[in-house]
Amino acid sequence: MRAQNSATGSSTIAVTASGPAASGTATRPAASGTGAAAGPDSRTGTLLAALGVLAFSLTFPSTVWGLESFGPWSLVTVRSVLAALIAGAFLLAGRVPLPDRRHWAGLAVVAGGVVVGFPLLTTLALRTSTTSHAAVVVGLLPLTTATFAAIRTGRRPSRTFWIAAVAGAVVVLAFTVQQSGGALSAGDLYLFGALLVCAAGYTEGGRLAGLMPGWQVVGWALVLCLPLMTAGAAVALAYEPVRLTAHGVAGLVWVAAGSTFFGLYVWYRGMARIGIPRASQLQLAQPLLTLFWSVTVLGEDLAPAAPIAAVGVLVCIAVTQRAKS
């Protein structure tokens, strides 16, 4: 699930494609510059951010494994409950005070887009779409979030930025139409819906992350959803059959603890040390890593167009990151 990393100021937004777990919020203002100076602290930050990218890249394969044991509604609600319990434990251990009342509306947007919307829609999509296909489509998330952020903040990115953003959208649309035999499938519609709701959540999370640490934004969003997700899990588990397997349990544990919490925690810690621009460069490897896992872990047959489209999207994202706002 990731509220993960939208940049503030003059930086361009870059977002992970985590399932979920993925979160695209900004770091605190001190970390939104060009990055820390080289040294031990910088190396540690790079390692932490790289661990975050690695965790996020495993979200889709883990979701596919989780679907071996759980229905889509059960998987989404149970993973959210487990992630909320972990986040709540860390918030309590750190004696983190409750956010101001004025922040709860924004946290609700983050929760709706990142905690509920993105995991649910991508899980529904992965019942019929391959992880490699989903990785390419959701690779467009940084550009989608950048567009939402431009609208939300009133900033006007450069013409180069918009040309690259439109080019990335065209690449993904052409790929999905080609892979679906000339028309968008139901899985594609779920994935495009996931892009929209997650981008909205990431954008609002980016605003809140200027007021509190990013991991606390995600933590409070998870806790906010806990009552709803607990009730939803009870209903879903009663109606959807559960067939526990080693893959299914491992997939559930990873999307809850690995992607949704651990990934976000190390990502934000790393980004705070090295800055958003350097961390975002590491994130460009995430779609290609997911393609690698789809072949080596799931044994999927990789369509020749998938890596080509993924590289095309990454080039467009790299251009938007370097374009002046």
C-alpha positions in Angstrom: 0.0 0.0 0.0 2.0 3.1 -0.4 1.6 6.6 0.8 5.0 6.8 -0.5 6.9 9.8 -1.9 5.6 12.9 -3.5 8.0 15.7 -3.5 7.3 19.1 -2.3 8.6 22.4 -3.5 10.3 22.3 -6.9 10.8 18.6 -6.9 8.7 16.4 -9.1 6.6 13.7 -7.5 7.7 10.1 -7.7 5.6 7.3 -6.4 6.1 3.6 -5.8 3.7 1.1 -7.2 3.2 -0.9 -4.2 0.3 -2.4 -3.7 -0.6 -1.6 -2.0 1.5 -0.9 -0.2 2.6 1.6 -1.6 2.6 5.3 -0.3 3.7 8.4 -2.2 3.9 11.1 0.4 6.5 13.7 0.8 9.2 13.8 3.4 9.5 16.6 5.9 10.8 19.9 4.5 14.3 19.2 5.7 14.6 16.2 3.4 13.1 17.8 0.3 16.3 19.3 -1.1 18.8 17.7 -3.3 19.9 15.0 -0.9 22.4 14.6 1.9 26.1 14.9 1.3 28.1 11.7 0.5 29.2 9.8 3.6 28.2 7.0 5.9 24.8 8.6 6.5 24.2 8.8 2.8 25.2 5.2 2.2 22.8 4.1 5.0 20.0 6.2 3.5 20.6 4.7 0.1 20.5 1.1 1.5 17.2 1.9 3.4 15.6 3.4 0.4 16.7 0.4 -1.8 15.2 -2.0 0.8 11.9 -0.1 0.5 11.9 -0.4 -3.3 12.6 -4.1 -3.0 9.7 -4.5 -0.6 7.3 -2.7 -2.9 8.4 -4.7 -5.9 7.2 -7.9 -4.2 3.6 -6.6 -3.6 1.9 -7.9 -6.7 3.6 -11.4 -6.6 2.6 -11.6 -2.9 -0.9 -10.7 -3.7 -1.2 -13.4 -6.3 0.1 -15.9 -3.7 -2.4 -14.5 -1.1 -5.2 -15.2 -3.6 -4.4 -18.9 -3.4 -5.8 -19.0 0.1 -8.2 -16.0 0.4 -10.8 -14.3 -1.6 -10.1 -10.8 -2.8 -12.2 -9.1 -0.2 -10.8 -11.3 2.6 -7.2 -10.7 1.5 -7.7 -6.9 1.4 -9.5 -6.6 4.7 -7.3 -9.0 6.6 -4.0 -7.4 5.3 -5.3 -4.0 6.4 -6.2 -5.2 9.8 -2.8 -6.8 10.3 -1.0 -3.7 9.0 -3.0 -1.5 11.2 -2.2 -3.5 14.3 1.5 -3.3 13.5 1.3 0.4 12.8 -0.7 1.0 16.0 1.9 -0.9 18.0 4.7 1.4 16.7 2.6 4.5 17.2 2.0 3.5 20.8 5.6 2.5 21.4 6.7 5.8 20.1 4.1 7.6 22.2 3.0 9.5 19.1 0.3 12.0 19.9 -3.0 12.0 18.0 -3.0 14.2 14.9 -4.8 17.5 15.1 -8.5 17.4 14.3 -7.9 19.4 11.1 -5.7 16.6 9.7 -8.3 13.8 10.0 -10.1 14.7 6.7 -6.8 14.4 4.8 -6.0 11.2 6.6 -9.4 9.8 5.4 -8.5 10.6 1.8 -5.1 8.8 2.3 -7.0 5.8 3.9 -9.6 5.7 1.1 -7.0 5.8 -1.7 -4.0 4.0 -0.3 -5.3 1.6 2.4 -8.6 0.6 0.8 -8.9 1.7 -2.8 -5.5 0.7 -4.3 -5.2 -2.7 -2.6 -8.8 -3.7 -3.4 -8.8 -2.6 -7.0 -5.3 -4.2 -7.8 -6.3 -7.4 -6.0 -9.5 -7.6 -8.1 -7.4 -6.9 -11.2 -4.8 -9.6 -10.4 -7.5 -12.3 -10.5 -7.4 -12.0 -14.3 -4.3 -9.9 -15.1 -0.7 -11.1 -14.8 1.6 -9.4 -12.4 3.8 -8.3 -15.3 0.8 -6.7 -17.0 -0.2 -4.9 -13.8 3.4 -3.8 -13.1 3.5 -1.9 -16.4 0.1 -0.3 -16.0 0.7 0.8 -12.4 4.2 2.0 -13.4 2.3 5.1 -14.6 1.4 6.0 -11.0 4.2 8.6 -10.5 2.9 10.5 -13.5 -0.7 10.2 -12.4 0.2 11.5 -8.9 2.2 14.4 -10.4 -0.9 15.4 -12.3 -3.1 15.3 -9.2 -0.5 17.2 -7.2 -0.3 19.9 -9.9 -4.0 20.3 -9.7 -4.1 20.2 -5.9 -1.3 22.7 -5.3 -1.9 25.0 -8.2 1.7 24.7 -9.4 2.4 24.6 -13.2 5.0 22.1 -14.3 7.0 22.8 -17.4 5.9 21.9 -20.9 8.6 19.2 -21.0 7.0 17.6 -17.9 3.6 17.4 -19.5 4.9 16.1 -22.8 6.7 13.3 -21.0 3.6 12.6 -18.8 1.3 12.3 -21.9 3.9 10.1 -23.6 4.0 7.8 -20.6 0.2 7.6 -20.6 0.2 6.8 -24.4 2.7 4.0 -23.9 0.7 2.4 -21.1 -2.6 2.7 -23.0 -1.1 1.2 -26.2 0.3 -1.6 -24.1 -3.0 -2.4 -22.4 -5.0 -2.3 -25.6 -2.4 -4.5 -27.4 -2.3 -7.0 -24.6 -6.1 -7.1 -24.3 -6.7 -7.8 -28.0 -7.9 -4.3 -29.0 -10.1 -3.4 -26.1 -9.6 -2.8 -22.4 -10.4 -5.7 -20.1 -12.1 -5.6 -16.7 -8.7 -6.0 -15.1 -7.4 -3.0 -17.0 -10.3 -0.9 -15.7 -9.6 -2.0 -12.1 -5.9 -1.0 -12.6 -6.8 2.4 -14.1 -9.2 3.0 -11.2 -6.4 2.0 -8.8 -4.2 4.6 -10.4 -6.7 7.4 -9.8 -7.6 6.6 -6.2 -4.0 6.0 -5.2 -2.8 9.2 -6.8 -5.4 11.1 -4.9 -4.3 9.4 -1.6 -0.6 10.0 -2.4 -1.2 13.7 -3.2 -3.0 14.3 0.1 -0.5 12.2 1.9 2.3 14.4 0.5 0.6 17.5 1.9 0.3 15.9 5.3 3.8 14.6 5.3 5.0 18.2 5.3 3.4 18.4 8.8 4.3 15.0 10.3 6.7 12.2 9.4 5.5 10.1 6.4 5.3 6.8 8.2 3.0 8.4 10.8 0.7 9.6 8.0 0.4 6.0 6.8 0.2 4.7 10.3 -2.7 6.9 11.3 -4.5 6.2 8.0 -4.2 2.5 8.7 -5.5 2.9 12.3 -8.4 5.1 11.0 -9.5 2.2 8.8 -9.1 -0.5 11.5 -12.8 -0.6 12.7 -14.1 -0.7 9.1 -11.6 -3.3 8.0 -12.2 -5.5 11.1 -15.9 -5.5 10.3 -15.2 -6.1 6.6 -12.9 -9.0 7.4 -15.5 -10.7 9.6 -18.1 -10.5 6.8 -15.6 -11.5 4.0 -14.2 -14.5 5.8 -17.8 -15.7 6.5 -18.7 -15.6 2.8 -15.4 -16.3 1.0 -13.8 -19.8 1.3 -10.4 -19.9 2.9 -7.9 -22.6 1.8 -4.7 -22.1 3.7 -1.5 -22.9 1.9 2.1 -22.0 2.5 2.1 -19.6 -0.5 -1.2 -18.0 0.6 -0.1 -17.3 4.2 3.3 -16.0 3.1 1.6 -13.7 0.6 -0.8 -12.3 3.2 2.0 -11.8 5.7 4.2 -10.0 3.2 1.6 -7.6 1.8 0.6 -6.7 5.4 3.9 -6.5 7.2 6.4 -6.3 4.4 4.9 -4.0 1.7 2.5 -2.0 3.8 4.6 -1.4 6.9 8.3 -2.4 6.6 8.6 -1.1 3.1 7.1 2.3 4.0 9.2 2.6 7.2 12.6 2.0 5.6 11.6 4.0 2.5 10.8 7.1 4.5 13.9 6.7 6.7 16.1 6.4 3.7 14.5 9.3 1.8 14.9 11.5 4.9 18.7 10.9 4.7 19.4 11.1 1.0 16.6 13.4 -0.2 13.7 12.9 -2.6 15.6 13.2 -6.0 18.2 10.5 -5.2 15.6 8.2 -3.7 13.3 8.6 -6.7 16.1 7.4 -9.0 16.2 4.1 -7.0 12.5 3.8 -7.4 12.7 3.7 -11.2 13.9 0.0 -10.8 10.6 -1.1 -9.2 8.5 -2.0 -12.3 11.5 -4.0 -13.7 12.0 -5.8 -10.4 8.3 -6.8 -10.4 8.7 -8.1 -13.9 11.7 -10.2 -12.7 9.7 -11.6 -9.7 6.7 -12.4 -12.0 9.0 -14.7 -14.0 11.2 -16.2 -11.4 8.8 -16.5 -8.5 5.4 -17.0 -10.2 6.7 -18.6 -13.4 4.7 -16.3 -15.7 5.5 -16.1 -19.4 6.7 -12.5 -20.0 5.2 -10.9 -23.0 7.9 -9.3 -25.2 6.0 -6.0 -25.1 6.1 -5.8 -21.2 9.7 -4.9 -20.6 9.7 -2.6 -23.6 6.7 -0.7 -22.3 8.1 -0.7 -18.8 11.4 0.9 -20.0 9.4 3.4 -22.0 7.4 4.4 -18.9 10.6 4.7 -16.8 12.2 7.0 -19.4 9.1 9.2 -19.3 9.2 9.3 -15.5 13.0 10.1 -15.5 12.2 13.0 -17.8 9.5 14.4 -15.6 11.8 14.2 -12.6 14.4 16.3 -14.3 12.0 18.8 -15.8 11.8 22.1 -14.0 8.4 22.9 -12.4 
